[in-house]
Amino acid sequence: MGMSISYGPAGDKKEMIALIRTAVERGITFFDTAEAYGPFKNEELLGEALNPIREQVVLATKFGFKFGPDGKQMGVDSRPEHIKKVAEDSLKRLKTDFIDLFYQHRVDPNVPIEDVAGTVKELIQEGKVRHFGLSEASVKTIRRAHSVQPVTALQNEYSLWWREPEKEIIPALEELRIGLVPYSPLGRGFLTGKINENTEFAGNDFRNILPRFSPEARKSNQALVDLLSQIAKRKNATPAQIALAWLLAQKTWIVPIPGTRKLERLDENIGAIKVELTPEDLQEIKRAASEIKLQGTRYPENLEKMTGI
């Protein structure tokens, strides 16, 4: 996503393609995009980058929004006919015959989830989609969808600074044998330790509207980064690597998707796989993190309303 939108100006196309292909050379096999990222530009980017090596990777994309002629997002739309059109358009942009994992980006309260699951089931039967996913859905919605077409993965925000999924979502996923794909596993960059209360973002950076990124909240939430930094020093790692290693240590079926536009950050993220957190380390992090009261909601109210339906 960050290669095309949300975090300041889009990356240089040639550089982004080179980085994506380098990631594959480094052993990265799972790539996540959505029609909404741009809109459409990110799918086109991945299509161009991965087409020559399509058989080596797993591609995930998403449906569920509608857009105006100017590309402006105009709410959710998961009507069956719209899902089918998005699938066809995404296949063209991704330059592929099938989508490995097709997520509903956000639940549409106006369309029964059974109809959504049934439509994706048809796409799977036609060979255009391999697996069905949901994003930011409630346990009730996950169960209803799963009864029609097995849900392979749920994509939710989950990290040391957003642990809400631990209450109900993760136990339900374990019961149903559904994978969890945490987005923003590095807290939109905050958990890397590279952001502080004085950091200024580009004018079109999404973080400018997030309550958790107000200068006051950043100052207060620095305590969590300080904790990660302490552990990182002991492990000869970086705070980002500790944050990712913590996620990887939670469950074997959790696959975080950190994004970057820089080669050194790609290598840093990959290095998290080699960081071993002992049960004692995990207990220490859990204990210390529980004593830190994080400031600021993760989304403005209008966007938070679109989650957990």
SETINU-283821 format. One record per residue: residue in three letters; y, z, x of N, C-alpha, C in turn. Coordinates in steps of 0.001 Angstrom, whole numbers, plus 524288, in hexadecimal, padded with zeros to 5 digits. Each point is the difference from the previous one (the first is absolute). Example, Ala and Ser with C-alpha at 12.3 -4.5 7.8 and 13.67 -1.06 7.14 Angstrom:
! residues 2
ala7E9C681E7883386804A6800007FC86804B08000080384 ser8041A7FD307FEA2804A68003C8033480442802DA7FCFE 
***
This chain:
! residues 309
met7FB4F8000080334804B1800007FCCC804E68000080358 gly8000B80372803DB8049B800AA8033E8017A7FB318031F met7FC607FC5480096801467FB31802C6803B07FC8A7FCD9 ser80009800CF7FACE8030D7FC967FC958045F802C17FD06 ile7FF1B804E27FE5B803EB802C17FCD58000B805D480131 ser803AE802A97FD9180049805BA7FF9580244802E1804AB tyr7FEF27FE2E804BF801BE802EB80496803D67FCE180347 gly8044E7FE627FD90803DD7FCED802C87FEA37FA377FFEA pro8027E7FCDE8035F7FF167FA588000B7FA417FEB980111 ala7FE3B7FBAF7FDB67FA967FE48800DC7FF2A7FEB8805BC gly7FB2C8009F801BC7FEC07FEB4805657FFF07FA26800E3 asp800A37FE63804E07FFA77FA7C801667FA837FE007FEC7 lys7FFC07FBB67FD2B7FAF27FE147FE147FC127FEF580462 lys801A87FD4F8040E7FC6E7FED18044E7FE0D804F9802A5 glu80396803BA800AF7FE80804EE802777FC2C8030A7FC8E met800E57FFEA7FADF7FC8F802DA7FC737FA877FD8C7FFD5 ile7FFD17FAD3800097FAEE7FD57800187FD0F8015C80504 ala802C57FFFA8045B7FD8E80159805057FDFF8059F7FFE6 leu80304803907FD9F7FE68805797FFC27FB2D800B57FC94 ile7FFE07FD4F7FB8B7FB7B800517FC847FB177FE16802CA arg8007A7FBBA802C47FB6A7FDDE802C47FE62803828048E thr803D1802728027C7FEBE803BF8041E7FD13804AA7FDB5 ala80199801AD7FB587FD548045C7FD6B7FA377FEB87FF2C val7FEE57FB2A7FE607FA897FE657FF3E7FD1B8002680532 glu802867FE1E804217FD9C800268053C7FEDB80598801B2 arg80343803AC7FE3E7FF528058A801587FBE7802AD7FC97 gly7FDF17FD2E7FC1D7FBE38023C7FCBF801A5801857FA7D ile804D57FEE17FE8B801C9801247FAAE7FDDD7FBCA7FC54 thr7FD8A801A47FBC27FD7E7FC347FC88801E68003A7FA60 phe80345803CA7FEA380196800CA7FA91805EC7FF627FF8B phe801BC7FC3F7FCE38058F7FEDE7FF708019F800677FA47 asp80454802AF7FF2A801CB801307FAB5805477FD6D7FEF0 thr8005D7FD397FBA0804E37FD897FE74800888004E7FA14 ala803E57FD4B7FDDB800CF7FFD47FA54803D47FBA37FECB glu7FF887FDC87FB54803CB7FBFF7FE75805858024F7FFF8 ala80072805187FEF880526802857FF97802C4800848053B tyr7FD2B7FF6A804508026D800A88051B802EA7FB0380171 gly804D37FFC27FE87803397FB6980119803E37FEF77FBA5 pro7FE4A7FE987FB2C7FA947FEFD7FE927FDDE7FAF480274 phe7FAE67FFF3800697FCCB7FB8580195800017FEDF805E5 lys8043380169802CA8006B7FE87805827FBC0802698035B asn7FE81804DC7FEB97FC31802A5803537FA967FD9B7FF7A glu7FE927FE7A7FB387FAFE7FD517FF4A7FFF47FAE580317 glu804597FD217FFDC8004D7FB15802E67FF77800F9805E3 leu802688043B801D07FFA98016C805847FA5D8011880191 leu7FD57803397FCE47FA928013E801347FC807FB387FF91 gly8011D7FCB17FC237FCEA7FB3E7FF658003D7FC9D804D9 glu804B57FF5580212800A87FCCC804AD7FD9180295804CA ala800B0805258006B7FE0A802C7804997FA0E8004E80026 leu7FDA5800D17FB797FA68801317FFDF7FC7E7FB707FE7A asn8023F7FBBC7FE3E7FCD17FB8E7FE537FC1E7FE2780420 pro801947FFA4804FE7FC387FE27803EB7FBA1803E48011C ile800C7804F67FE7D7FC1580409801337FE78802F17FB00 arg8003B7FD357FBAA7FF1E8027E7FAE77FAC9802DD7FFA9 glu7FBFC7FDDA8025B7FAC88025B7FF867FF938052B802F0 gln803DC8012F8034D7FFCB804D480319802A38049D7FD52 val802A27FF0D7FBA5803448041E7FDB87FEEF800E57FA37 val801D78047C7FE317FFE8801637FA77805A17FFF27FE14 leu800FB7FD007FBE18054A7FF6A7FDF480092802C27FAC1 ala803E7803567FF9D80135802A67FB15805697FE5C7FE33 thr800857FEBE7FB068051D7FEFD7FDC58002F802617FA84 lys804807FF717FD62800D5802EC7FB24802B07FCBD7FBD3 phe7FEF28016F7FB1E802907FDAF7FB748027C8046C7FCD5 gly8031D7FE917FC1E801C9804087FC67805D38005E7FF1B phe803127FCBC802BE805A17FFE87FF0E801977FAA17FDF7 lys8048B7FFC27FD8D802437FAEF7FE908053C7FF77802C1 phe8017D7FB1080109804B67FEED803068036A7FBFD7FD3D gly80524800B280099803B07FC437FDDA800737FB4780385 pro802FF7FC0C7FE59800A17FB3C80321802428011680569 asp8030880435800718025580159805067FC6B8036480355 gly7FB41800E37FE107FC4D80337802ED80089805C57FEF3 lys803B3801747FCA6800D1805867FED47FB91802187FCA4 gln7FE22804A2801727FBC58027D7FD21801E0801B17FA94 met7FCE57FEB67FBFA8019A801077FA9D7FBD98032A7FD17 gly7FE0C804078027B7FC32803607FD687FA6B7FE53800DD val7FC73802B27FD517FA697FF04800B37FE097FBF07FC19 asp7FBC27FD69801727FD917FC207FC927FA557FF3F801B2 ser7FC70802607FD0D7FA6E7FF59801257FD237FD877FB67 arg802B57FCA17FD2D7FD517FD117FBE27FBDD7FC7E8028D pro7FB8A7FF637FD7E7FBC37FCE78025D801B57FAA1801E7 glu803197FD2D7FCEA801987FAC6801A78038480038804DB his8030380430800678036080093804947FCC980148804DC ile7FC1E803657FF667FC91801548046C7FD6C7FB1280228 lys7FE1A7FCAE7FC797FD557FB37801B4803B67FC50802DD lys804D67FFA57FE23803D87FCA38029C80151802238056A val800B880525800538012C8026B805127FB907FEEB803D5 ala7FB28800787FE247FB7F7FF0880369800277FA7680230 glu800F67FC2D7FCA08002D7FA8D801C1804607FF2F803F1 asp8049E802327FEDA8047C7FF59803837FF14802BE8053C ser7FDA8804A37FFC77FEEF802E8804D67FC087FD2B80366 leu7FC127FDB57FD977FC167FD08802F2802907FB8B80309 lys803BD7FD637FD82802B97FBAE802A7803468020280485 arg802F7804287FEFC803688020D804267FCDD8023380491 leu7FB94802667FECE7FCBA80250804197FC787FBF5802A5 lys800277FB387FDFF7FCD77FBB4802317FA32801718004A thr7FE01801FC7FBAB7FA93801C57FFF07FD737FEB57FAC7 asp7FADA800287FFE67FD1A7FEE87FB2C7FED6804EB7FCE4 phe800B7804858027A7FED1804E97FD4C803558046780225 ile800F6803D27FCAA802DB804C0801787FBEF804558007F asp7FFD280292804797FC028040B800C3800DA804AC7FC65 leu804D9801B47FF868013C804AA7FCE1805037FEF97FCF4 phe7FF9A8001F7FAD8804607FEBD7FC8C8018D804F07FD10 tyr8047A8022980179801E5804E07FDA7803B27FEFD7FB70 gln7FFD58036A7FC20804568005B7FC518042580354802BA his804987FDB9800EA803FC802918033B8020E804FE7FD7C arg801157FFB97FAF680177804A07FCFB7FDC27FF587FA85 val7FE68804497FDB47FDAF7FFDE7FAC1804117FE1C7FC0E asp7FE587FC7E7FC8E8035B7FE057FBCE7FEC0803107FB07 pro80394803597FE337FEE3803357FB5E7FF627FCD17FB03 asn8017F7FB02800257FFB37FCB77FB527FAFD7FCD17FFA1 val7FCBD800588040E7FB147FD0E800017FB83803C480101 pro7FC2C800577FC6F7FB8B80388800DE7FD6B7FED58053F ile7FEDD80412802EB7FDB67FF3B805317FAAF7FD4A7FF9E glu7FD5E8009D7FB8E7FB037FD497FF39800C47FA1180015 asp8046C7FE327FDDC8011F7FA6380002801257FE178058C val802AD80347802FA801287FEB58057A7FAEE7FF9C8031D ala7FCB9803FB7FF7D7FB0480015802D97FC8D7FB6D7FE5C gly8000C7FEC97FAFF7FCDD7FBA97FE09801CB7FAC88022B thr805227FF6480090802247FB23802247FE817FF63805BB val8006880438802F97FE747FFBA805897FA1B7FF1480068 lys7FD0D802377FC657FA557FF147FFEC7FED67FA247FF6F glu802F57FD677FCA07FF607FA567FF508013E7FD1B80512 leu8042D801AA80299801777FD87804F77FBC9800CD80428 ile7FD848048D7FFD17FBB280117803A37FB5B7FC757FEC2 gln7FEDE7FF607FB097FBA57FC9C7FE66800FC7FA4D8017D glu8050A7FE818001E8016A7FAA780174800277FF40805EE gly7FF758044E802E8800027FFAA805B28056B7FFED80272 lys80400800C87FCD5805607FFEA8020E8019C805498024B val7FD65804187FE4D8010F80551801D07FACD8028E80156 arg7FFFA80346804107FB2F802C0801757FFD8805917FDBC his8046D802C3800348000D805837FE6980500801587FD12 phe7FFAA804017FCB480442801C07FC98802478051A80209 gly80539800408002A8028C804CC801B28045E801997FC56 leu8017E804F58004B8046D802207FD13803BC8028B803DE ser804DB800D47FE4C803CE802A0803548032D803D87FCC1 glu80070804C5801F280312804257FD7D7FE71800CD7FA47 ala7FAF27FFBE7FEF97FDF7800D17FAB77FE198059C7FF5C ser8000F801F27FB357FE138053D7FEDF7FA09800077FFF0 val7FDB58049B8003D7FA4C8007E7FFCD7FDE57FDB77FAE8 lys802A7801027FBB97FE537FDFF7FAE67FFCE7FA0980007 thr8040C7FD9B802188003B7FA4A8003D7FBC07FDDD8039B ile7FF2A802918046A7FBEE7FE4E803AB7FAAC800097FD53 arg7FED6804247FD327FAE78006B7FD537FF577FBBD7FBE7 arg8041A7FF047FD057FFAE7FBFB7FBE77FF297FA9880264 ala802DC7FED08042C7FF687FAF4802957FA957FF7480269 his7FE39804288027C7FB018000B802CE7FB607FF057FC56 ser800A4801887FB107FBC47FF447FC2F7FF577FA437FE79 val804107FCD7800E97FFD57FA697FEB07FE9A7FCB5804C0 gln802BA80109804517FF037FD58804F7800818040B80458 pro7FBD1800E18030680052803F28041E804CD7FF5080376 val802CE80441800B4804A180002803567FE34801058059B thr801617FC8A803827FE718008B8057780390803B4802F4 ala805177FF977FEF2803C18032280301804C6801597FCB9 leu8022B804858012880500801A17FDCE803EA8004380478 gln8047D7FD807FF3F804208005E803EF8042E803BA7FDF6 asn800B680446802BB803D8804017FE98802E9801B8804D9 glu804A7801FB7FF448028E802838046D7FD108050B80130 tyr7FEDA800CE804FA7FD57804C4801B680102800B9805C8 ser801EC804858015A80102801558057580102805D98003A leu8011D801E18049E8011D805988008B804EA801957FD03 trp8034E7FC307FEA1804A0801A77FD077FFCB7FE4F7FA50 trp7FB847FDDD7FE4B7FF177FF1F7FA6A7FA30800D97FEFC arg7FEAB804D67FE767FA82801807FF8E7FE44800B27FA55 glu803227FDFF7FC777FED08006C7FA6C7FA8A7FDF67FE93 pro7FE197FBB58026D7FAC97FDFF7FE9F7FB97803F4800B9 glu800DD804038032E7FBCE803C78010A7FE8D803247FB1E lys803A08007A7FC547FF16803537FB6B7FBE07FDC17FC5C glu800C17FB2B7FE4E7FC667FDAC7FC2A7FDC67FAC5801BF ile803377FCDF8029A7FE6C7FAA5801407FB5D7FFC9803BC ile8005F802B18046B7FBDE7FFA2803F57FABF8020A7FDFF pro7FFCE804777FD3A7FAFB801A67FDD17FDA97FBF67FC41 ala803407FD857FCD87FE097FC0D7FC5B7FDF97FB36802E2 leu802CD7FE5D8040A7FE427FB768030D7FAD08011C802AF glu7FF60804CB801F47FB15801678028A7FB807FFC47FC1D glu800F9802007FB587FC007FFE77FBE17FE807FA667FE94 leu803E97FC907FF897FF127FAA47FE3D7FEBB7FC418046D arg80032801FC804D17FEEB7FCCB804A3803E07FB7580076 ile804F68015A7FF8E8044C7FC4480086802FB8015280501 gly8014F7FC0E80316802DC800EC804D1805C1801107FEFF leu8027A802B6803A08059A801027FFB4802BF7FD4080481 val804067FD007FEA9803207FD32803DE805848024B7FFD9 pro80131803B380376805318026B7FFF6804317FC5D8022F tyr803FB7FEF57FCBD804847FD34802108040480400801E6 ser803AA7FE3280325803D6803778028D7FD57804AB8029C pro7FBE47FF09803127FD3A8045E8027F8034B802C78041A leu8043F7FD6E801AD8038D8026B803CA8051F8019D7FD66 gly7FFC8800CE7FAD6804A8801CF7FD3A804987FC518009F arg7FEE37FADE7FF8E8040D7FBFB800A1802F7800A680530 gly7FD1280182803ED802348007780541801AE8057580184 phe80098803727FC1E802118052E801367FC4D8032980374 leu7FAE97FF6D7FF217FC3680325802E47FF367FE21805A3 thr802957FBC28016B7FF8E7FE238056A8036780335803B3 gly803C1802E37FDC68039B802F5803438048A7FCBD801F7 lys8005B7FB147FE3F8042E7FC81801CA804C4800247FC64 ile7FFBE8031E7FBD08043C800417FC29801E5805A37FF98 asn80525800B67FFEB80217805427FF1F8047F7FFBA7FC20 glu802B7804527FF438041C800357FC01804867FC4D8012B asn800957FE5D804E2804577FC9B8017F7FE987FA3780005 thr7FB137FEC47FF0D7FE4B7FA847FFF9802BC7FD007FBA4 glu801F97FB6B801538026F7FCA47FC127FC8D7FB357FF28 phe7FEDE7FEDA7FAFF7FCB27FB8E7FEB28035A7FB417FEA5 ala7FDBC7FB5F80075802BA7FB347FE758016B800467FA2F gly803E87FD187FE6D801E7800407FA9E7FBE27FEC57FBEC asn7FC4E7FC748013F7FBF37FE917FC3F7FAD9802DC800F1 asp800368044C802DD7FB4A80322801057FED7803697FB3F phe7FB347FF8D7FE207FE31802C17FB53800BF805EB80065 arg7FFC080209804B880049805A4800BB80558802497FE8D asn803EE7FCA97FFB280539801E07FE8A8002C8024F7FA85 ile7FC527FE6A7FC9680019801F57FA987FBE68043B7FF03 leu7FD1480172804077FBD7803D67FF488021380588800F0 pro7FF80803877FC23801F9805578009C7FDF0802BF804D9 arg7FB317FEE0801707FDA98029D804828026F7FE428052A phe803177FBC57FFC88028E7FE15804B7805D88011E8001F ser801D7803607FC8B805778019F800718008C8030F8051F pro804948000280266800AC802D7804F37FE59805BB7FF9B glu801418027D7FB857FE9C805837FF467FA13800B97FFF3 ala7FD567FC7E7FD287FA528005F7FFAD7FD7E7FEFC8054C arg802107FC28802CF7FDD47FECF805298008A804A8803B0 lys8046F8028E7FFB9800DE8048C803567FC1B8044E7FEB9 ser7FF37800F17FAF47FC63804197FE557FA587FE9A80143 asn7FEA37FAFB7FF407FA8F7FE52800A87FE707FF2D805B4 gln803B2800A5803857FEE57FF77805977FBCB803E2801C0 ala7FF728043A7FD237FC0D803F8801617FA857FDAB80017 leu7FEF77FC437FC857FAD37FD8E7FFE07FF2E7FC98804D2 val804067FD378018C7FFA67FCC6804BD7FF5580370804D3 asp802A88046A800087FF76803AA8045E7FA5A801E680083 leu7FD8A800F07FB8A7FA7E8019F800047FC927FBBB80262 leu800C57FB297FE467FCF37FBA680215800EF7FF57805DA ser804D8800D1801A0801527FF6F8058F7FD3D8041480355 gln7FF8D804BD7FDFB7FD4280424802D27FA417FEA5800D4 ile7FD897FE267FBD47FA747FE7C800637FF7E7FB54803B7 ala803A77FC477FF847FFC87FB428032A8002C80133805D4 lys8033D803C48018680066801728058C7FAC7801DE80218 arg7FD5A8032A7FCDC7FADF8020D801A27FBEE7FBB380075 lys800767FC177FCAF7FC0A7FBE17FFBE801757FB3880346 asn8046880051802CE801E17FB84802FD800877FB3B7FC80 ala80261800DA7FB75800A47FBE97FC15805A6800047FE17 thr801247FCDF7FC11805357FFE47FDA87FFB7802667FA87 pro8046D8019A7FDD07FFE88021A7FAA77FDA37FC257FC1A ala801357FAF6800A47FDD27FC097FC767FA0B7FFEA8005A gln7FDF08005B804B77FA517FFEE800AA7FD75804CA7FD8E ile802928047D800547FDE1804B47FD88800097FF6A7FA14 ala8043B7FDC77FDD9800597FF377FA557FBAD7FC617FE11 leu7FEEC7FBD7802EC7FBDB7FC5E7FE777FA9780263800D5 ala7FF56802B78045C7FAF780282801197FEC0804187FBD3 trp8040A802B87FE277FF3C803E27FBD57FDE77FD5D7FB16 leu802357FB887FE997FE207FD277FB677FA5E7FE32800B9 leu7FEE87FDD0804907FAB97FE00801167FBF6804617FFF2 ala801B8804C98011A7FC6480471800307FEF0802547FA99 gln802F67FE677FC0D7FF60802577FAD87FAE77FE487FD59 lys7FF207FAE47FFD47FB3D7FDCC7FDA87FE977FB08802ED thr7FAF87FECB8001F7FE5A7FB33802AF801B67FB277FCFC trp8011A800A77FAF48015D7FB7F7FCB5805E47FF817FF1B ile8030B802608036A805B27FF727FFD1801BA7FC3A80446 val802CE7FBD87FE7C801B87FBF7803B7805EC7FF607FFA4 pro802F5802B880357805B17FF8C7FFDD801D47FAA2801D0 ile804877FE537FDFF802087FAD780167805938007680239 pro80090801CA804D9805338002680260801F97FA7C800FC gly805057FF367FF518024B7FAE08010A803B0800478049F thr800C57FBA180295803B27FFD480458801AA7FA6C80105 arg804567FF6F802CB801C67FADC801C0800237FFBC805F1 lys7FDDA804148028B8004F80050805B47FA96800AB80260 leu7FF017FD2B804397FAF1800338029C7FECC8057980205 glu803F2802A6802407FEF080534802277FE81803E37FBBC arg802277FF4D7FB4D7FE9D803737FBA27FA857FEB17FDF6 leu7FEAF7FAFF8000D7FAB47FE6F7FE7E7FC09802B18038A asp800E77FFBC805187FC6A80273803B87FFEA805EF7FF5E glu80491802417FEE480041805A47FF1D7FCB7801897FB3C asn800967FCFA7FBC27FD088012F7FB407FA1C7FF84800EB ile7FE7C7FBE0802B47FA6B7FF3F801287FDEA8048580344 gly803518020F803717FE648045A803557FE98804EA7FD07 ala801BB800607FB127FECB804997FCD77FA1D8009F7FF2A ile7FD2F7FBAB8003F7FA4E8002B7FF337FD5D8035D80427 lys802528002B804A37FDA0802E38045780197805BD8002B val8039F801857FC99801C7805727FFDF7FC28803417FCD2 glu7FDA3803C9802807FC31803467FD3B8027E805397FE81 leu8001D800FC7FAFB801F6804FF7FE0C7FB4B803637FE91 thr7FF8D80476802877FB9D803867FEFA800CE802CD7FACC pro7FBF7802677FDDD800B18031E7FB398043B80423800AD glu8006580226804BE80413803EE8010C805727FD8B7FFCD asp800767FB458022F805077FD317FFCE801947FEFB7FA55 leu7FC3F7FE207FCEF801157FEB47FA858018F804D57FCE7 gln7FD63804528013280148804E57FD5980580801CD80181 glu801557FF5E804E78053A8017A801D8804397FCB67FD55 ile7FF067FAE07FFB7803C57FC807FD788008E8015E7FA3B lys7FB90800FB7FD788001A801557FA6F8031C805027FF0B arg7FEF3803DB803378029D805117FF66805E17FF88800F3 ala801627FD6C804408058B7FF7E80153802E57FC877FC1C ala7FD7E7FBBC7FE608028C7FC657FC57800E3802957FAB5 ser7FC68803727FE758007E802937FAE8804AF803AE7FFD0 glu801DC8018B8048480479803968003F805407FD1F80038 ile7FFB77FAC18005B804CC7FCDB8003B8012B7FDDA7FA91 lys8045F8016D7FDD2801887FE0D7FAE58034F7FB16800C3 leu7FDCE7FB837FE89802AE7FB0F800D3804447FF307FBEA gln804447FDBB801AF804847FF2E7FC9D8005B7FA517FE3A gly801987FF327FB1B800EE7FABB7FE017FB3A7FD977FD85 thr800C17FD647FB947FBB67FD2C7FD7D7FEFE7FAEF802FB arg7FB6A7FDC27FF597FEB57FB5E803168029C7FB157FDE8 tyr800F07FFC57FAD8802907FB887FD9080479801DB7FC88 pro803D77FC907FEE5803B8801387FBDC7FD058004E7FACD glu8023E802847FC317FD3C801047FB127FDEE7FB147FD60 asn8030A7FBBD800057FE497FB3F7FD4F7FB217FDA38027A leu7FF6F8008D805227FB577FDED802A27FB68803BE7FF95 glu8010280505800157FBCF803DE7FF7D7FD517FF867FAB6 lys802E17FE467FC107FDCC7FF5A7FAC27FBAF7FBED7FFE0 met7FFF47FC88803D77FC1C7FBC7800257FAFB801A2802AB thr7FFA2804EC8019F7FB4B801CE802AC7FD0F803EF7FC9D gly7FAF880067800EE7FCE1803F87FD527FF227FF117FA41 ile800787FB057FE4B7FF2B7FEC47FA6A7FA357FF4A7FEEF 
***
